[in-house]
């Protein structure tokens, strides 16, 4: 959940220059209470900061996590596209798969993307 939220906050800041709770309510289709509770956890964990009625900012740790999530998402999506999955489905599937892929699997995906498929022995 934290990963989805920091990624969405980073995206909103990149797109609109700021992220507000209403942006997250719309993005995740949840209530303001859900967003407020999640942002409070992000603050507690040192990933975000905000003042009452102010925009939501990411801390340096939050930005690092958002970048890591974005990189994983892009890797999984690019790999799915290489397999021949359509762009729409690759984008949707990557959103869920990125959180469950191990470091080993992501490394293998990156190798295939960089060097192509390994030769069979």
PyMOL CGO cylinders between C-alpha atoms (Angstrom):
from pymol import cmd
from pymol.cgo import CYLINDER

trace = [
    CYLINDER, 0.00, 0.00, 0.00, 2.77, 2.45, 0.92, 0.3, 1, 1, 1, 1, 1, 1,
    CYLINDER, 2.77, 2.45, 0.92, 4.49, 1.76, -2.39, 0.3, 1, 1, 1, 1, 1, 1,
    CYLINDER, 4.49, 1.76, -2.39, 1.32, 2.50, -4.36, 0.3, 1, 1, 1, 1, 1, 1,
    CYLINDER, 1.32, 2.50, -4.36, 0.78, 5.71, -2.45, 0.3, 1, 1, 1, 1, 1, 1,
    CYLINDER, 0.78, 5.71, -2.45, 4.33, 7.09, -2.76, 0.3, 1, 1, 1, 1, 1, 1,
    CYLINDER, 4.33, 7.09, -2.76, 4.27, 6.28, -6.47, 0.3, 1, 1, 1, 1, 1, 1,
    CYLINDER, 4.27, 6.28, -6.47, 0.91, 8.06, -6.89, 0.3, 1, 1, 1, 1, 1, 1,
    CYLINDER, 0.91, 8.06, -6.89, 2.12, 11.06, -4.87, 0.3, 1, 1, 1, 1, 1, 1,
    CYLINDER, 2.12, 11.06, -4.87, 5.27, 11.31, -7.00, 0.3, 1, 1, 1, 1, 1, 1,
    CYLINDER, 5.27, 11.31, -7.00, 3.20, 11.05, -10.18, 0.3, 1, 1, 1, 1, 1, 1,
    CYLINDER, 3.20, 11.05, -10.18, 0.78, 13.78, -9.03, 0.3, 1, 1, 1, 1, 1, 1,
    CYLINDER, 0.78, 13.78, -9.03, 3.68, 16.08, -8.13, 0.3, 1, 1, 1, 1, 1, 1,
    CYLINDER, 3.68, 16.08, -8.13, 5.30, 15.44, -11.52, 0.3, 1, 1, 1, 1, 1, 1,
    CYLINDER, 5.30, 15.44, -11.52, 2.04, 16.04, -13.40, 0.3, 1, 1, 1, 1, 1, 1,
    CYLINDER, 2.04, 16.04, -13.40, 0.49, 18.90, -11.43, 0.3, 1, 1, 1, 1, 1, 1,
    CYLINDER, 0.49, 18.90, -11.43, 3.31, 20.31, -9.31, 0.3, 1, 1, 1, 1, 1, 1,
    CYLINDER, 3.31, 20.31, -9.31, 1.61, 19.24, -6.08, 0.3, 1, 1, 1, 1, 1, 1,
    CYLINDER, 1.61, 19.24, -6.08, -0.33, 16.37, -4.57, 0.3, 1, 1, 1, 1, 1, 1,
    CYLINDER, -0.33, 16.37, -4.57, -3.40, 16.87, -2.45, 0.3, 1, 1, 1, 1, 1, 1,
    CYLINDER, -3.40, 16.87, -2.45, -5.51, 14.32, -0.64, 0.3, 1, 1, 1, 1, 1, 1,
    CYLINDER, -5.51, 14.32, -0.64, -8.28, 14.75, -3.22, 0.3, 1, 1, 1, 1, 1, 1,
    CYLINDER, -8.28, 14.75, -3.22, -5.84, 13.59, -5.92, 0.3, 1, 1, 1, 1, 1, 1,
    CYLINDER, -5.84, 13.59, -5.92, -5.30, 10.34, -4.04, 0.3, 1, 1, 1, 1, 1, 1,
    CYLINDER, -5.30, 10.34, -4.04, -9.02, 9.93, -3.33, 0.3, 1, 1, 1, 1, 1, 1,
    CYLINDER, -9.02, 9.93, -3.33, -9.66, 10.15, -7.06, 0.3, 1, 1, 1, 1, 1, 1,
    CYLINDER, -9.66, 10.15, -7.06, -6.69, 7.99, -8.07, 0.3, 1, 1, 1, 1, 1, 1,
    CYLINDER, -6.69, 7.99, -8.07, -7.48, 5.10, -5.71, 0.3, 1, 1, 1, 1, 1, 1,
    CYLINDER, -7.48, 5.10, -5.71, -11.27, 5.62, -5.62, 0.3, 1, 1, 1, 1, 1, 1,
    CYLINDER, -11.27, 5.62, -5.62, -11.28, 5.58, -1.81, 0.3, 1, 1, 1, 1, 1, 1,
    CYLINDER, -11.28, 5.58, -1.81, -12.62, 7.87, 0.90, 0.3, 1, 1, 1, 1, 1, 1,
    CYLINDER, -12.62, 7.87, 0.90, -10.85, 10.89, 2.35, 0.3, 1, 1, 1, 1, 1, 1,
    CYLINDER, -10.85, 10.89, 2.35, -10.61, 8.99, 5.64, 0.3, 1, 1, 1, 1, 1, 1,
    CYLINDER, -10.61, 8.99, 5.64, -8.71, 6.16, 3.94, 0.3, 1, 1, 1, 1, 1, 1,
    CYLINDER, -8.71, 6.16, 3.94, -6.30, 8.62, 2.31, 0.3, 1, 1, 1, 1, 1, 1,
    CYLINDER, -6.30, 8.62, 2.31, -5.82, 10.53, 5.57, 0.3, 1, 1, 1, 1, 1, 1,
    CYLINDER, -5.82, 10.53, 5.57, -5.06, 7.31, 7.47, 0.3, 1, 1, 1, 1, 1, 1,
    CYLINDER, -5.06, 7.31, 7.47, -2.62, 6.11, 4.83, 0.3, 1, 1, 1, 1, 1, 1,
    CYLINDER, -2.62, 6.11, 4.83, -0.86, 9.47, 4.60, 0.3, 1, 1, 1, 1, 1, 1,
    CYLINDER, -0.86, 9.47, 4.60, -0.57, 9.49, 8.41, 0.3, 1, 1, 1, 1, 1, 1,
    CYLINDER, -0.57, 9.49, 8.41, 1.19, 6.10, 8.18, 0.3, 1, 1, 1, 1, 1, 1,
    CYLINDER, 1.19, 6.10, 8.18, 3.49, 7.44, 5.46, 0.3, 1, 1, 1, 1, 1, 1,
    CYLINDER, 3.49, 7.44, 5.46, 4.34, 10.38, 7.72, 0.3, 1, 1, 1, 1, 1, 1,
    CYLINDER, 4.34, 10.38, 7.72, 4.94, 8.05, 10.67, 0.3, 1, 1, 1, 1, 1, 1,
    CYLINDER, 4.94, 8.05, 10.67, 7.25, 5.91, 8.52, 0.3, 1, 1, 1, 1, 1, 1,
    CYLINDER, 7.25, 5.91, 8.52, 9.21, 8.95, 7.31, 0.3, 1, 1, 1, 1, 1, 1,
    CYLINDER, 9.21, 8.95, 7.31, 8.07, 8.71, 3.69, 0.3, 1, 1, 1, 1, 1, 1,
    CYLINDER, 8.07, 8.71, 3.69, 5.84, 11.79, 3.43, 0.3, 1, 1, 1, 1, 1, 1,
    CYLINDER, 5.84, 11.79, 3.43, 5.18, 15.12, 5.07, 0.3, 1, 1, 1, 1, 1, 1,
    CYLINDER, 5.18, 15.12, 5.07, 2.19, 17.41, 5.03, 0.3, 1, 1, 1, 1, 1, 1,
    CYLINDER, 2.19, 17.41, 5.03, 0.58, 20.19, 7.01, 0.3, 1, 1, 1, 1, 1, 1,
    CYLINDER, 0.58, 20.19, 7.01, -3.18, 20.54, 7.56, 0.3, 1, 1, 1, 1, 1, 1,
    CYLINDER, -3.18, 20.54, 7.56, -4.80, 21.63, 4.28, 0.3, 1, 1, 1, 1, 1, 1,
    CYLINDER, -4.80, 21.63, 4.28, -1.38, 21.63, 2.61, 0.3, 1, 1, 1, 1, 1, 1,
    CYLINDER, -1.38, 21.63, 2.61, 0.00, 19.51, -0.20, 0.3, 1, 1, 1, 1, 1, 1,
    CYLINDER, 0.00, 19.51, -0.20, 1.50, 16.11, 0.43, 0.3, 1, 1, 1, 1, 1, 1,
    CYLINDER, 1.50, 16.11, 0.43, 5.26, 16.02, -0.09, 0.3, 1, 1, 1, 1, 1, 1,
    CYLINDER, 5.26, 16.02, -0.09, 7.61, 13.06, -0.24, 0.3, 1, 1, 1, 1, 1, 1,
    CYLINDER, 7.61, 13.06, -0.24, 10.66, 12.96, 2.00, 0.3, 1, 1, 1, 1, 1, 1,
    CYLINDER, 10.66, 12.96, 2.00, 13.96, 11.88, 0.45, 0.3, 1, 1, 1, 1, 1, 1,
    CYLINDER, 13.96, 11.88, 0.45, 13.19, 8.33, 1.62, 0.3, 1, 1, 1, 1, 1, 1,
    CYLINDER, 13.19, 8.33, 1.62, 9.72, 8.57, 0.03, 0.3, 1, 1, 1, 1, 1, 1,
    CYLINDER, 9.72, 8.57, 0.03, 11.22, 9.77, -3.26, 0.3, 1, 1, 1, 1, 1, 1,
    CYLINDER, 11.22, 9.77, -3.26, 13.72, 6.89, -3.24, 0.3, 1, 1, 1, 1, 1, 1,
    CYLINDER, 13.72, 6.89, -3.24, 10.90, 4.40, -2.68, 0.3, 1, 1, 1, 1, 1, 1,
    CYLINDER, 10.90, 4.40, -2.68, 8.79, 6.00, -5.43, 0.3, 1, 1, 1, 1, 1, 1,
    CYLINDER, 8.79, 6.00, -5.43, 11.73, 5.80, -7.86, 0.3, 1, 1, 1, 1, 1, 1,
    CYLINDER, 11.73, 5.80, -7.86, 12.34, 2.16, -6.93, 0.3, 1, 1, 1, 1, 1, 1,
    CYLINDER, 12.34, 2.16, -6.93, 8.65, 1.36, -7.50, 0.3, 1, 1, 1, 1, 1, 1,
    CYLINDER, 8.65, 1.36, -7.50, 8.61, 3.21, -10.83, 0.3, 1, 1, 1, 1, 1, 1,
    CYLINDER, 8.61, 3.21, -10.83, 11.73, 1.32, -11.97, 0.3, 1, 1, 1, 1, 1, 1,
    CYLINDER, 11.73, 1.32, -11.97, 10.19, -2.04, -11.00, 0.3, 1, 1, 1, 1, 1, 1,
    CYLINDER, 10.19, -2.04, -11.00, 6.95, -1.13, -12.77, 0.3, 1, 1, 1, 1, 1, 1,
    CYLINDER, 6.95, -1.13, -12.77, 8.78, -0.09, -15.94, 0.3, 1, 1, 1, 1, 1, 1,
    CYLINDER, 8.78, -0.09, -15.94, 10.86, -3.27, -15.90, 0.3, 1, 1, 1, 1, 1, 1,
    CYLINDER, 10.86, -3.27, -15.90, 7.84, -5.56, -15.53, 0.3, 1, 1, 1, 1, 1, 1,
    CYLINDER, 7.84, -5.56, -15.53, 5.85, -3.63, -18.13, 0.3, 1, 1, 1, 1, 1, 1,
    CYLINDER, 5.85, -3.63, -18.13, 8.72, -3.67, -20.65, 0.3, 1, 1, 1, 1, 1, 1,
    CYLINDER, 8.72, -3.67, -20.65, 9.18, -7.40, -20.08, 0.3, 1, 1, 1, 1, 1, 1,
    CYLINDER, 9.18, -7.40, -20.08, 5.48, -8.08, -20.65, 0.3, 1, 1, 1, 1, 1, 1,
    CYLINDER, 5.48, -8.08, -20.65, 5.61, -6.02, -23.84, 0.3, 1, 1, 1, 1, 1, 1,
    CYLINDER, 5.61, -6.02, -23.84, 8.61, -8.08, -24.99, 0.3, 1, 1, 1, 1, 1, 1,
    CYLINDER, 8.61, -8.08, -24.99, 6.47, -11.19, -24.45, 0.3, 1, 1, 1, 1, 1, 1,
    CYLINDER, 6.47, -11.19, -24.45, 3.89, -9.72, -26.83, 0.3, 1, 1, 1, 1, 1, 1,
    CYLINDER, 3.89, -9.72, -26.83, 1.33, -8.57, -24.26, 0.3, 1, 1, 1, 1, 1, 1,
    CYLINDER, 1.33, -8.57, -24.26, -0.67, -5.53, -25.43, 0.3, 1, 1, 1, 1, 1, 1,
    CYLINDER, -0.67, -5.53, -25.43, 0.26, -2.13, -24.00, 0.3, 1, 1, 1, 1, 1, 1,
    CYLINDER, 0.26, -2.13, -24.00, -3.02, -1.78, -22.11, 0.3, 1, 1, 1, 1, 1, 1,
    CYLINDER, -3.02, -1.78, -22.11, -2.80, -5.19, -20.46, 0.3, 1, 1, 1, 1, 1, 1,
    CYLINDER, -2.80, -5.19, -20.46, 0.94, -4.88, -19.80, 0.3, 1, 1, 1, 1, 1, 1,
    CYLINDER, 0.94, -4.88, -19.80, 0.34, -1.60, -17.95, 0.3, 1, 1, 1, 1, 1, 1,
    CYLINDER, 0.34, -1.60, -17.95, -2.49, -3.10, -15.89, 0.3, 1, 1, 1, 1, 1, 1,
    CYLINDER, -2.49, -3.10, -15.89, -0.68, -6.35, -15.09, 0.3, 1, 1, 1, 1, 1, 1,
    CYLINDER, -0.68, -6.35, -15.09, 2.59, -4.61, -14.24, 0.3, 1, 1, 1, 1, 1, 1,
    CYLINDER, 2.59, -4.61, -14.24, 0.77, -2.61, -11.57, 0.3, 1, 1, 1, 1, 1, 1,
    CYLINDER, 0.77, -2.61, -11.57, 0.07, -5.74, -9.57, 0.3, 1, 1, 1, 1, 1, 1,
    CYLINDER, 0.07, -5.74, -9.57, 3.04, -7.87, -10.52, 0.3, 1, 1, 1, 1, 1, 1,
    CYLINDER, 3.04, -7.87, -10.52, 5.68, -5.28, -9.64, 0.3, 1, 1, 1, 1, 1, 1,
    CYLINDER, 5.68, -5.28, -9.64, 4.94, -5.67, -5.92, 0.3, 1, 1, 1, 1, 1, 1,
    CYLINDER, 4.94, -5.67, -5.92, 5.32, -9.44, -5.95, 0.3, 1, 1, 1, 1, 1, 1,
    CYLINDER, 5.32, -9.44, -5.95, 8.35, -9.95, -8.19, 0.3, 1, 1, 1, 1, 1, 1,
    CYLINDER, 8.35, -9.95, -8.19, 11.49, -10.92, -6.31, 0.3, 1, 1, 1, 1, 1, 1,
    CYLINDER, 11.49, -10.92, -6.31, 14.85, -9.22, -6.83, 0.3, 1, 1, 1, 1, 1, 1,
    CYLINDER, 14.85, -9.22, -6.83, 16.01, -12.34, -8.66, 0.3, 1, 1, 1, 1, 1, 1,
    CYLINDER, 16.01, -12.34, -8.66, 13.05, -12.25, -11.05, 0.3, 1, 1, 1, 1, 1, 1,
    CYLINDER, 13.05, -12.25, -11.05, 13.47, -8.53, -11.72, 0.3, 1, 1, 1, 1, 1, 1,
    CYLINDER, 13.47, -8.53, -11.72, 17.18, -9.05, -12.40, 0.3, 1, 1, 1, 1, 1, 1,
    CYLINDER, 17.18, -9.05, -12.40, 16.36, -11.83, -14.87, 0.3, 1, 1, 1, 1, 1, 1,
    CYLINDER, 16.36, -11.83, -14.87, 13.80, -9.60, -16.60, 0.3, 1, 1, 1, 1, 1, 1,
    CYLINDER, 13.80, -9.60, -16.60, 16.38, -6.82, -16.87, 0.3, 1, 1, 1, 1, 1, 1,
    CYLINDER, 16.38, -6.82, -16.87, 18.94, -9.24, -18.35, 0.3, 1, 1, 1, 1, 1, 1,
    CYLINDER, 18.94, -9.24, -18.35, 16.46, -10.38, -21.00, 0.3, 1, 1, 1, 1, 1, 1,
    CYLINDER, 16.46, -10.38, -21.00, 15.54, -6.78, -21.80, 0.3, 1, 1, 1, 1, 1, 1,
    CYLINDER, 15.54, -6.78, -21.80, 19.20, -5.78, -22.08, 0.3, 1, 1, 1, 1, 1, 1,
    CYLINDER, 19.20, -5.78, -22.08, 20.76, -8.85, -23.73, 0.3, 1, 1, 1, 1, 1, 1,
    CYLINDER, 20.76, -8.85, -23.73, 17.84, -10.81, -25.18, 0.3, 1, 1, 1, 1, 1, 1,
    CYLINDER, 17.84, -10.81, -25.18, 16.77, -14.33, -24.38, 0.3, 1, 1, 1, 1, 1, 1,
    CYLINDER, 16.77, -14.33, -24.38, 19.49, -16.68, -23.11, 0.3, 1, 1, 1, 1, 1, 1,
    CYLINDER, 19.49, -16.68, -23.11, 20.66, -19.33, -25.57, 0.3, 1, 1, 1, 1, 1, 1,
    CYLINDER, 20.66, -19.33, -25.57, 19.50, -22.85, -24.78, 0.3, 1, 1, 1, 1, 1, 1,
    CYLINDER, 19.50, -22.85, -24.78, 22.23, -25.39, -24.12, 0.3, 1, 1, 1, 1, 1, 1,
]
cmd.load_cgo(trace, "trace")
